[in-house]
Amino acid sequence: MRALQAASQLRPSDAAVWGRLGVAYSANPAEEDAAISAFEQATAAAPTDARPSLNLATFLSKLSRPAEAIERFYSAAGVDAEYFEEVKLGVGTARGQQGRLREAISHFEAASHMAPNRADLAASLDKMRAHATTVESATADVQNAVADVCGTPCQEIVDSNGANAMCMISWADGCGDVPPPHGFSADSRVYELCGRSCAVVVAHLRAQQGRSSQ
């Protein structure tokens, strides 16, 4: 690590050094910000190379920051269309994190068209389609009870850090001392307020309730 840090100071325009430093930092959860900064430095040092943007996008996706990841994946696509398949897979994964299942499927289908011999991708698509159908069926009656949470639209809340992360937080955790809307308490969860945007989580909870009642 120290050698890479020293090399980054000696060769600040060396994208490969910054990229390796980003990978090293990314192995330590306490160094997430440092990893992002290193990946960003790599991207700035090699503006005509799509790989640094792809590495940053992939890392952001692992951190469950799908909206930022998508932006970076598209930046990579703009640099080099050769990485179309990887970009589509990355964006599809991020859309899945956001609970946008049909959009995720669309991106994975595009990637599959580029790699028709990938049996694993075809199998994943079948599972994703079945899952999307299950979620849609289980949440057909669900709507957002409010338009936004603390001034941020429901879907933007979910898109920022993903459905699994955002839909389970309480109003108090997300909004502090701001009074909750009528009919809800400080302990109300985002999925209760934003049911349609949190459809994936709502479907999962309903399935759990169904199994526990049997």
Secondary structure, 3 states (H helix, E strand, C coil): CHHHHHHHHHCCCCHHHHHHHHHHHHCCHHHHHHHHHHHHHHHHHCCCCCHHHHHHHHHHHHCCCHHHHHHHHHHHHHHCHHHHHHHHHHHHHHHHHCCCHHHHHHHHHHHHHHCCCCHHHHHHHHHHHHHHHHHHHHCCCCCECCCEECCEEHHHHHHHHCHHHHCCCEHHHHHCCCCCCCCCCCCCEHHHHECCCCHHHHHHHHHHHHHHCC
